[in-house]
Amino acid sequence: MYRFWLLPILLCGLISPLVAQSLPAAYQKWLDEDVRYLIRDSERSDFEKLMTNQQRDNFIQEFWDRRNPDPSSTENSFKREHYRRLAYANQNFAGGLAGYKNDRGRIYILYGMPDQREQRPGGTDLGIPANAPLALRFPSDVWRYHFIEGVGMDVLFEFIDTCRCGDYRLSADPTRKSKPSTKNNRQVMVAKDVHHKN
């Protein structure tokens, strides 16, 4: 009797991974890497329900079109800047994880180069007491943005490498108070593109 009751559960367990893996690799990469921090949950859900590559390609085109600051232009400066930031993050912030997956990469992709940056070596070997704050005892990277729309003025991100392995983790995320909308992200990205070419 229990065998028949368990059969549907077992079948669901076998079928679910197959359904989740049905998205072609290029489209899964687009979701997981390319637009990881831009795509809204509802957009991700809609994308995952699409059945053909043509539908997926149309969705991707519309996704970028919605974020284009100048729809009359043939070049989407938001998309160009986003992929530049993604490449920069992968090249400069890789540690234990790919650059886009770690905290510095995420913040850089979303907000661009900070207005001010201070890197501290940290360590008790520098005469810093063992009971000092983590940011002094361990290598840290402090980023300051004068203004981030939707977040506020004088926004500070402090990344700390407690393992001394290049894995800098955000000590506190000031953006969690109020997450900027996609529109705000686009405005910040375009503004940073004008001022920072790093």
N, C-alpha and C positions, 0 to 999 in steps of 0.2 A: 504494500500500500504506500509506504513512504517513497519507494522508488519512483512511482508515477508523479508524486507531488514534487520531487526534486528535479525531474526531467526538464520542465520549463526554465527553472532557475539555472541549471547547468547549460542549457542551450543559449540562454541570454548571455551568460558569462563567456561562451565561446564566440558568439556572433558580435558582441559589442566591440571587442578589439578589432575585428575585421572592418566594421563600419567606420571606426575612428581612423583606421589606416587607409581608407579608400581615397583620401585627398591626394592627388599627385604631389610629388616631392617639391616641385617648384612653387606650388601654391601654398603648401604647408610652410615652406621657408618664408614666403611673403608674409604669412600670418605671424609666425613665431619670431622672425628676425626683422624683416623690413619695416613692418608697421606695428610692431609689438607694443609701443607706447602711444601710438596715435589712434588705433582703431578702438571704437567703442564696443562694449559687450554686445549691443544689439546688432551692430554691423558684423561682428565676428560670427554671431549666430546665423544671421542671414547668409553670409558667405559660405559657411559650412553646410548649409542646406542646398546649395546650388548643385546641379547634376551634371552640367557639361562644362568643358573648358571655355567654350565661347561665352557662356553665362559668367564664368569667373573672370574672364578677360574684360567683359563689359563692366562688371562690378568694380574691378580695379581701376579702369579708366574713369568711371563715375566717382570713385573714392577720391582720386587725385583732383578731378575737376571741381568737386565740392570744396576743396581746400586751396584752390588756386586764387591768390589774392587779386589777380587781374584776368578774369575770364576771357577778355578780348584778346589776350596775348597767346601766341602759339606755344610759348615756353612757360612752364609752370615753375616759377621761382621757389615756391614752397617745396615742391617735390625735389628740385635740384639741391636746395639747401639741406633738406632732410637726408638725402643719400650722401652728401658730402660729410655731414655730421656723423652718420653711421660709419662711414669709412674711417674717419678720423678717430672715432671711439674705438673701433676695432684695432687700429694701428697703435694707438697711444695709451689705452687703458686696459689692455689685456693683462690679466694676472692669472689667478687660478681658473678664471672663466674667460670666455670671449669678451672683448671689450663692450659689446652692446648689452651683455647680460649682467654686468656688474653695476654697482651704484654710480660710480663716476661716469660710466658710459651712458647710463639712463639720463642722468641730469644733463650731461653735455648734449645728448640727442634732443632733449626737450627744450633746453634754454640756451645752448651755444656756449661760447667761451665766456667765462666769468669776467666781470669788470676788473676784479682784483683776485690774485691767487697767491697764497703763501704755503710753501711746502716746508715742513719741519721734520728734521731727522728723528727726533725723539730718542729717548733711551736713558737709563740710569747711568750709563757709562759717560754721559755728558754732564754729570753732576746733578741730574734731576732726581729728586727723592723718589723712592719706591711708592710712596703714598700720594704722589702728584696725580692730577687728572690724566685719564687715558691719553688724551691728545698730546700731552707732554712726554709721557713715558714711552709711547710708541710712535712710529712714523705717522705723520698726518698731512693732509692736504686740505686747506681751507679755501673755499671759493665764496666770493662775495659778488652779488649782483645788486647794482644800485636800485633797480626796479624790475619786477616781474609782474606783468599784468595778471590780475586774478589772484596773486599771492601777496604782493605788497612791496614796500620800500625796504632797502637795505637787507636783502635776503641772504642769509649765511648758510652754507652747507659745509659740514665738517666731516671729512672722511678719515677713518683711522684704520691702520694696518696692524691689528693686534697679533697676528701670526708672523709678522715680518716676512711675509711671503709675496707681497705685492697685491694682496686681496684687501683693498681699501673699502671699508663698509661705512655707510652713512650713520653717524651717531644719532641724529634726529632729523626728521624730514619736515621742514617748514611748509612744504606744499600740501601735506596731508590735512592741514586745517581746512583748506578749501581748494579742491582740485580745479585747475583752470580748464575752461572749455576748449574744444578744438579751435574755435574762433580765436580765443586768446592765445593759444599755442601758435597759431598761424601768424598772428600779429607780432608776437615776440620773436619768432623765427625770422620773419622778414626784416624786422628792425635790427636784429643781431647780424643778419647777412650784410646789411649796409655798413655796419660799424666794425665788424670783425671778419677777417678773411682767413683766419687760422684754421 
